[in-house]
Amino acid sequence: MNKKRLYRNPENAKLAGVCAGIAEYFDIEVWLVRLLVVSAFLFTAGFFVSLAYLVAYFTLDEIPEKQQWQQNAYKKHKIKNKAWQTGDSAQKILENISIEFDKMQKKIEQMEGYVTSLKYKIKREFSNKNK
């Protein structure tokens, strides 16, 4: 069983790569983790957040080269698998979804038209008699 491990990611780092490693571990956006850390620092106990960051920096290992290479290959191809990662507005995303649904609706109507046609019934009868 391949367990996920928490690493620092210094290649995608602003300071030491702790936030980048946490984002990779939980499969969320790095900017969101950084925003949470900065917000926690500013609006709560900044000393404890700083201390936790330093502890994480000294206790977490750097990401192994093999894993780093896989991440770089993924980034190189710029694969976007979530709608908000494409950079489109919400309106554009909804328009794209609507277009896709319209295409599916037309295909379903074509299949339905064929299956209910006389041509399909005759073809089915001849294929059943040949068996």
MDAnalysis code that builds the backbone (N, CA, C; Angstrom):
import MDAnalysis as mda
import numpy as np

u = mda.Universe.empty(393, n_residues=131, atom_resindex=np.repeat(np.arange(131), 3), trajectory=True)
u.add_TopologyAttr("name", ["N", "CA", "C"] * 131)
u.add_TopologyAttr("resid", np.arange(1, 132))
u.add_TopologyAttr("resname", ["MET", "ASN", "LYS", "LYS", "ARG", "LEU", "TYR", "ARG", "ASN", "PRO", "GLU", "ASN", "ALA", "LYS", "LEU", "ALA", "GLY", "VAL", "CYS", "ALA", "GLY", "ILE", "ALA", "GLU", "TYR", "PHE", "ASP", "ILE", "GLU", "VAL", "TRP", "LEU", "VAL", "ARG", "LEU", "LEU", "VAL", "VAL", "SER", "ALA", "PHE", "LEU", "PHE", "THR", "ALA", "GLY", "PHE", "PHE", "VAL", "SER", "LEU", "ALA", "TYR", "LEU", "VAL", "ALA", "TYR", "PHE", "THR", "LEU", "ASP", "GLU", "ILE", "PRO", "GLU", "LYS", "GLN", "GLN", "TRP", "GLN", "GLN", "ASN", "ALA", "TYR", "LYS", "LYS", "HIS", "LYS", "ILE", "LYS", "ASN", "LYS", "ALA", "TRP", "GLN", "THR", "GLY", "ASP", "SER", "ALA", "GLN", "LYS", "ILE", "LEU", "GLU", "ASN", "ILE", "SER", "ILE", "GLU", "PHE", "ASP", "LYS", "MET", "GLN", "LYS", "LYS", "ILE", "GLU", "GLN", "MET", "GLU", "GLY", "TYR", "VAL", "THR", "SER", "LEU", "LYS", "TYR", "LYS", "ILE", "LYS", "ARG", "GLU", "PHE", "SER", "ASN", "LYS", "ASN", "LYS"])
u.atoms.positions = np.array([
    [0.839, -1.173, 0.000],
    [0.000, 0.000, 0.000],
    [0.892, 1.248, 0.000],
    [0.609, 2.160, -0.901],
    [1.401, 3.374, -1.047],
    [0.778, 4.487, -0.211],
    [1.423, 4.809, 0.901],
    [0.902, 5.851, 1.785],
    [1.428, 7.211, 1.353],
    [0.571, 8.212, 1.498],
    [0.981, 9.578, 1.226],
    [1.788, 10.092, 2.404],
    [2.836, 10.838, 2.104],
    [3.643, 11.429, 3.163],
    [3.666, 12.929, 3.000],
    [3.837, 13.608, 4.090],
    [3.910, 15.062, 4.089],
    [5.365, 15.481, 3.956],
    [5.651, 16.257, 2.924],
    [6.994, 16.756, 2.656],
    [6.959, 18.265, 2.506],
    [8.137, 18.879, 2.609],
    [8.293, 20.276, 2.209],
    [8.564, 20.289, 0.706],
    [8.071, 21.297, 0.033],
    [8.289, 21.407, -1.403],
    [9.006, 22.721, -1.686],
    [10.340, 22.745, -1.586],
    [11.077, 24.000, -1.733],
    [11.040, 24.577, -3.144],
    [10.745, 23.747, -4.147],
    [10.702, 24.276, -5.513],
    [9.484, 25.176, -5.726],
    [8.409, 24.907, -5.013],
    [7.188, 25.700, -5.126],
    [7.017, 26.575, -3.876],
    [8.114, 27.003, -3.312],
    [8.097, 27.681, -2.020],
    [8.140, 29.188, -2.157],
    [7.558, 29.860, -1.176],
    [7.748, 31.296, -1.005],
    [8.756, 31.533, 0.122],
    [8.652, 30.737, 1.181],
    [9.639, 30.812, 2.270],
    [10.452, 29.520, 2.351],
    [9.808, 28.460, 2.832],
    [10.546, 27.212, 3.027],
    [9.866, 26.003, 2.393],
    [8.689, 26.187, 1.814],
    [8.004, 25.088, 1.154],
    [7.040, 24.317, 2.022],
    [6.793, 24.790, 3.229],
    [5.884, 24.081, 4.130],
    [4.455, 24.155, 3.600],
    [4.011, 25.341, 3.241],
    [2.643, 25.499, 2.731],
    [2.445, 24.721, 1.429],
    [3.455, 24.737, 0.556],
    [3.367, 23.991, -0.698],
    [3.267, 22.497, -0.425],
    [4.002, 22.012, 0.557],
    [3.926, 20.597, 0.914],
    [2.577, 20.225, 1.497],
    [2.024, 21.094, 2.335],
    [0.702, 20.832, 2.915],
    [-0.356, 20.824, 1.820],
    [-0.265, 21.767, 0.898],
    [-1.218, 21.818, -0.212],
    [-1.139, 20.562, -1.061],
    [0.058, 20.084, -1.320],
    [0.230, 18.865, -2.113],
    [-0.335, 17.655, -1.367],
    [-0.116, 17.602, -0.075],
    [-0.580, 16.469, 0.722],
    [-2.108, 16.390, 0.734],
    [-2.760, 17.535, 0.909],
    [-4.224, 17.555, 0.983],
    [-4.880, 17.790, -0.376],
    [-4.077, 17.924, -1.426],
    [-4.556, 18.102, -2.794],
    [-5.478, 19.318, -2.914],
    [-4.983, 20.447, -2.411],
    [-5.702, 21.711, -2.533],
    [-4.754, 22.751, -3.117],
    [-5.285, 23.882, -3.433],
    [-4.488, 24.951, -4.028],
    [-3.502, 25.526, -3.004],
    [-2.297, 25.846, -3.460],
    [-1.252, 26.370, -2.573],
    [-1.644, 27.744, -2.036],
    [-2.248, 28.574, -2.881],
    [-2.617, 29.917, -2.446],
    [-3.606, 29.870, -1.288],
    [-4.460, 28.853, -1.254],
    [-5.438, 28.728, -0.176],
    [-4.742, 28.417, 1.151],
    [-3.767, 27.530, 1.118],
    [-3.018, 27.197, 2.340],
    [-2.246, 28.424, 2.825],
    [-1.615, 29.136, 1.899],
    [-0.871, 30.341, 2.271],
    [-1.792, 31.392, 2.864],
    [-2.962, 31.548, 2.280],
    [-3.934, 32.506, 2.811],
    [-4.367, 32.128, 4.222],
    [-4.601, 30.846, 4.456],
    [-4.994, 30.395, 5.794],
    [-3.882, 30.625, 6.817],
    [-2.646, 30.369, 6.427],
    [-1.518, 30.558, 7.347],
    [-1.332, 32.038, 7.671],
    [-1.381, 32.882, 6.659],
    [-1.213, 34.317, 6.897],
    [-2.377, 34.853, 7.719],
    [-3.598, 34.411, 7.434],
    [-4.758, 34.851, 8.216],
    [-4.642, 34.409, 9.664],
    [-4.213, 33.179, 9.860],
    [-4.035, 32.686, 11.231],
    [-2.957, 33.486, 11.952],
    [-1.910, 33.851, 11.235],
    [-0.841, 34.646, 11.831],
    [-1.337, 36.032, 12.223],
    [-2.079, 36.667, 11.346],
    [-2.520, 38.040, 11.592],
    [-3.669, 38.147, 12.586],
    [-4.610, 37.229, 12.517],
    [-5.838, 37.385, 13.296],
    [-5.909, 36.525, 14.547],
    [-4.957, 35.638, 14.741],
    [-4.946, 34.833, 15.976],
    [-3.562, 34.963, 16.595],
    [-3.106, 33.928, 17.200],
    [-1.817, 33.952, 17.894],
    [-0.686, 33.789, 16.875],
    [-0.114, 34.899, 16.445],
    [0.953, 34.890, 15.450],
    [2.183, 34.140, 15.911],
    [2.488, 34.213, 17.203],
    [3.660, 33.523, 17.739],
    [3.534, 32.011, 17.546],
    [2.354, 31.466, 17.835],
    [2.164, 30.023, 17.734],
    [2.172, 29.552, 16.279],
    [1.645, 30.372, 15.394],
    [1.681, 30.022, 13.974],
    [3.131, 30.016, 13.476],
    [3.888, 31.031, 13.886],
    [5.309, 31.085, 13.512],
    [6.065, 29.891, 14.074],
    [5.791, 29.554, 15.311],
    [6.441, 28.413, 15.941],
    [6.086, 27.110, 15.223],
    [4.808, 26.934, 14.879],
    [4.381, 25.730, 14.171],
    [5.049, 25.653, 12.797],
    [5.180, 26.780, 12.119],
    [5.831, 26.807, 10.811],
    [7.301, 26.416, 10.930],
    [7.977, 26.956, 11.931],
    [9.389, 26.613, 12.138],
    [9.569, 25.137, 12.482],
    [8.683, 24.627, 13.325],
    [8.750, 23.205, 13.685],
    [8.538, 22.341, 12.437],
    [7.572, 22.718, 11.608],
    [7.320, 21.967, 10.383],
    [8.527, 22.050, 9.442],
    [9.157, 23.213, 9.383],
    [10.328, 23.379, 8.521],
    [11.458, 22.441, 8.942],
    [11.697, 22.342, 10.242],
    [12.807, 21.518, 10.715],
    [12.475, 20.027, 10.791],
    [11.200, 19.675, 10.889],
    [10.860, 18.254, 11.031],
    [10.492, 17.574, 9.712],
    [9.976, 18.331, 8.752],
    [9.577, 17.719, 7.490],
    [10.771, 17.586, 6.554],
    [10.838, 16.447, 5.878],
    [11.875, 16.233, 4.870],
    [11.484, 16.936, 3.574],
    [12.504, 17.213, 2.751],
    [12.207, 17.743, 1.420],
    [11.618, 16.631, 0.566],
    [10.854, 17.029, -0.425],
    [10.211, 16.063, -1.305],
    [11.284, 15.286, -2.080],
    [11.146, 13.965, -2.209],
    [12.138, 13.187, -2.959],
    [12.175, 13.585, -4.435],
    [13.305, 13.370, -5.060],
    [13.480, 13.791, -6.459],
    [12.485, 13.118, -7.391],
    [12.207, 11.842, -7.163],
    [11.283, 11.118, -8.043],
    [9.892, 11.748, -7.992],
    [9.448, 12.036, -6.798],
    [8.133, 12.649, -6.640],
    [8.128, 14.062, -7.211],
    [9.225, 14.784, -7.034],
    [9.344, 16.130, -7.586],
    [9.293, 16.085, -9.106],
    [9.954, 15.097, -9.695],
    [9.949, 14.946, -11.147],
    [8.539, 14.695, -11.656],
    [7.771, 13.850, -10.960],
    [6.392, 13.564, -11.367],
    [5.537, 14.821, -11.308],
    [5.725, 15.625, -10.273],
    [4.960, 16.868, -10.161],
    [5.329, 17.829, -11.279],
    [6.611, 17.916, -11.600],
    [7.045, 18.805, -12.672],
    [6.481, 18.361, -14.011],
    [6.412, 17.050, -14.240],
    [5.839, 16.543, -15.483],
    [4.364, 16.903, -15.563],
    [3.669, 16.824, -14.452],
    [2.256, 17.185, -14.400],
    [2.070, 18.669, -14.699],
    [2.908, 19.512, -14.093],
    [2.810, 20.953, -14.312],
    [3.206, 21.327, -15.739],
    [4.154, 20.597, -16.301],
    [4.639, 20.893, -17.642],
    [3.516, 20.766, -18.671],
    [2.649, 19.778, -18.488],
    [1.550, 19.569, -19.423],
    [0.362, 20.472, -19.138],
    [0.383, 21.160, -18.019],
    [-0.666, 22.105, -17.633],
    [-2.046, 21.460, -17.684],
    [-2.137, 20.312, -17.062],
    [-3.414, 19.612, -17.011],
    [-4.301, 20.309, -15.990],
    [-5.463, 20.699, -16.432],
    [-6.429, 21.343, -15.551],
    [-7.616, 20.399, -15.416],
    [-7.893, 19.966, -14.198],
    [-8.981, 19.028, -14.032],
    [-10.148, 19.597, -13.242],
    [-10.056, 20.818, -12.827],
    [-11.152, 21.460, -12.115],
    [-11.556, 22.703, -12.886],
    [-12.838, 23.014, -12.862],
    [-13.341, 24.116, -13.678],
    [-12.680, 25.442, -13.319],
    [-12.449, 25.690, -12.037],
    [-11.892, 26.982, -11.645],
    [-10.400, 27.094, -11.972],
    [-9.754, 25.989, -12.309],
    [-8.343, 26.039, -12.664],
    [-8.123, 26.519, -14.098],
    [-9.161, 26.507, -14.919],
    [-9.016, 26.935, -16.302],
    [-8.959, 28.442, -16.430],
    [-9.386, 29.156, -15.400],
    [-9.353, 30.609, -15.429],
    [-10.601, 31.229, -16.025],
    [-11.601, 30.416, -16.361],
    [-12.836, 30.947, -16.928],
    [-13.730, 31.505, -15.821],
    [-14.585, 32.440, -16.200],
    [-15.541, 32.993, -15.249],
    [-16.653, 31.974, -15.011],
    [-17.417, 32.196, -13.964],
    [-18.518, 31.289, -13.649],
    [-19.534, 31.281, -14.783],
    [-19.781, 32.437, -15.374],
    [-20.722, 32.523, -16.491],
    [-20.251, 31.677, -17.672],
    [-18.968, 31.755, -17.979],
    [-18.399, 30.987, -19.095],
    [-18.477, 29.489, -18.811],
    [-18.203, 29.093, -17.586],
    [-18.281, 27.678, -17.210],
    [-19.708, 27.168, -17.382],
    [-20.695, 27.960, -16.936],
    [-22.093, 27.562, -17.085],
    [-22.500, 27.488, -18.557],
    [-22.006, 28.408, -19.374],
    [-22.290, 28.355, -20.807],
    [-21.705, 27.087, -21.425],
    [-20.464, 26.734, -21.043],
    [-19.840, 25.510, -21.563],
    [-20.619, 24.267, -21.150],
    [-21.081, 24.244, -19.914],
    [-21.870, 23.104, -19.437],
    [-23.174, 23.017, -20.210],
    [-23.805, 24.165, -20.435],
    [-25.055, 24.194, -21.194],
    [-24.846, 23.679, -22.612],
    [-23.759, 24.063, -23.243],
    [-23.443, 23.591, -24.596],
    [-23.241, 22.078, -24.595],
    [-22.519, 21.572, -23.592],
    [-22.293, 20.117, -23.506],
    [-23.609, 19.369, -23.304],
    [-24.490, 19.898, -22.469],
    [-25.790, 19.257, -22.262],
    [-26.625, 19.279, -23.540],
    [-26.556, 20.367, -24.287],
    [-27.283, 20.435, -25.558],
    [-26.767, 19.385, -26.537],
    [-25.455, 19.211, -26.599],
    [-24.867, 18.195, -27.481],
    [-25.329, 16.796, -27.070],
    [-25.313, 16.530, -25.753],
    [-25.764, 15.220, -25.280],
    [-27.235, 15.007, -25.595],
    [-28.042, 16.056, -25.443],
    [-29.469, 15.956, -25.732],
    [-29.698, 15.595, -27.195],
    [-28.948, 16.217, -28.102],
    [-29.082, 15.924, -29.531],
    [-28.680, 14.481, -29.835],
    [-27.608, 13.998, -29.204],
    [-27.187, 12.609, -29.422],
    [-28.242, 11.624, -28.908],
    [-28.821, 11.937, -27.763],
    [-29.867, 11.069, -27.202],
    [-31.080, 11.052, -28.122],
    [-31.444, 12.218, -28.656],
    [-32.575, 12.287, -29.583],
    [-32.299, 11.482, -30.846],
    [-31.049, 11.532, -31.335],
    [-30.687, 10.740, -32.521],
    [-30.787, 9.249, -32.233],
    [-30.270, 8.826, -31.072],
    [-30.347, 7.412, -30.712],
    [-31.796, 6.983, -30.542],
    [-32.569, 7.815, -29.891],
    [-33.975, 7.509, -29.665],
    [-34.725, 7.404, -30.996],
    [-34.421, 8.327, -31.902],
    [-35.047, 8.286, -33.223],
    [-34.684, 7.019, -33.982],
    [-33.445, 6.584, -33.876],
    [-33.010, 5.373, -34.573],
    [-33.637, 4.126, -33.964],
    [-33.646, 4.056, -32.640],
    [-34.161, 2.861, -31.963],
    [-35.659, 2.709, -32.187],
    [-36.373, 3.800, -32.328],
    [-37.819, 3.710, -32.546],
    [-38.184, 3.675, -34.029],
    [-37.189, 3.662, -34.914],
    [-37.468, 3.679, -36.360],
    [-37.767, 2.279, -36.881],
    [-38.395, 2.257, -38.039],
    [-38.706, 0.997, -38.699],
    [-37.432, 0.300, -39.166],
    [-36.448, 1.086, -39.578],
    [-35.165, 0.541, -40.036],
    [-34.508, -0.306, -38.934],
    [-34.537, 0.182, -37.699],
    [-33.937, -0.538, -36.573],
    [-34.696, -1.842, -36.310],
    [-36.033, -1.772, -36.357],
    [-36.839, -2.965, -36.083],
    [-36.583, -4.052, -37.128],
    [-36.491, -3.645, -38.383],
    [-36.237, -4.623, -39.456],
    [-34.840, -5.222, -39.304],
    [-33.855, -4.380, -39.025],
    [-32.477, -4.856, -38.851],
    [-32.390, -5.826, -37.674],
    [-33.092, -5.521, -36.600],
    [-33.090, -6.393, -35.421],
    [-33.744, -7.732, -35.727],
    [-34.838, -7.708, -36.471],
    [-35.526, -8.958, -36.811],
    [-34.643, -9.853, -37.692],
    [-33.963, -9.259, -38.662],
    [-33.095, -10.060, -39.517],
    [-31.882, -10.599, -38.746],
    [-31.337, -9.817, -37.824],
    [-30.192, -10.320, -37.060],
    [-30.615, -11.416, -36.091],
    [-31.840, -11.385, -35.572],
    [-32.326, -12.433, -34.672],
    [-32.609, -13.723, -35.437],
    [-33.061, -13.638, -36.681],
    [-33.391, -14.835, -37.469],
    [-32.131, -15.536, -37.950],
    [-31.027, -14.796, -38.098],
    [-29.771, -15.405, -38.549],
    [-29.095, -16.199, -37.452],
    [-29.494, -16.029, -36.247],
    [-28.845, -16.724, -35.117],
    [-29.365, -18.074, -34.913],
])
